[in-house]
């Protein structure tokens, strides 16, 4: 179903995607500015990989001054998560990448919004990250799921630990790039086909490419000029033969 766009203002690329007149786009802007301009209940699925803000600090030693800094950081998470909730359809959901350090911040934002995290996926990277002798080297990240009232997982047998091999080499240069197979799995479990998928932190465009693989339309928002350009190039190079049957 297409979303009716008011013609009283200039039509943007995002408007065209929402109206079914365009397949995908990447807006180079702050996500809060763009989200605020989207109609309510216009998006089928949000897949996000936000900055984890694990460098937030106030003690001068490079670490968060535990709860106060986490609470301060959570206000920003609360804003964009709340906007995602507003633009999602009743059958939609939000998936967001995070790690063990940022999990308390996500929980604080969720509690303040009154929108609980439904599930927490453990992504086993089958690769051990960098680290020191002070502690264990991390080989996993997390993905949180928030659901709207009419959302349901497509495969009720899907487990909360999934393995998608990754390494220190990022194919498109983004330091936090995720594997396209992980993004495809999230979309598949959400049961979205030929809908509209939004990524408010598009990075190098992995989730957008995965959306096209499922015959969906894709809206990306990326504040960094370099990565927005990379995402656009990946979308332009996408071929229909990669679509999921």
Helices and strands as residue ranges (DSSP letters): H 13-18, E 24-27, H 31-36, E 43-48, H 66-87, E 88-98, H 103-113, E 119-124, E 140-147, E 161-163, H 180-190, E 196-199, H 206-213, E 217-221, H 225-237, G 240-242
